[in-house]
Amino acid sequence: MPAIPPVLLKKLYVKGSLRAEEDGFALDLKNTIAPGTIQGFRGLELDGAPVDLAQVTVVQPDGPARPAGEISAEAPIQFPLGATFTLRVTGASLKPGDHRLKIRVVVQEVGPLEIPVTDRAG
């Protein structure tokens, strides 16, 4: 399977979209690489600490919000080119300042990916 360099994966993150919300935080991912089928979320880290996937919801542009833990090879989601998804995390606070995140997903077309994110929350 082809590997996607981290420099390209970083471009999936919508810079400036990391934001605190009343019950947690959110960020946006926009597919600027190629259409894909997400077969699972394998992890999310905020500043080196793992976030329980039970706290993560994927909000699709034209579909229902889905708990990240329920996305699988049997129940995947399509990530069309140009689509923007929002990841919402509940029960985790986000302080203003610089943050590092790692988003781990499995994409049918390329296998496991780790999306590195660095951004500043206001």
Secondary structure as UniProt FT lines:
FT   HELIX           6..9
FT   HELIX           10..12
FT   TURN            15..16
FT   STRAND          19..21
FT   TURN            22..23
FT   STRAND          24..30
FT   STRAND          36..46
FT   TURN            47..48
FT   STRAND          49..50
FT   HELIX           53..55
FT   STRAND          56..59
FT   TURN            61..62
FT   STRAND          65..67
FT   HELIX           68..70
FT   STRAND          77..79
FT   TURN            81..82
FT   STRAND          84..90
FT   STRAND          97..107
FT   TURN            108..110
FT   STRAND          111..121
//
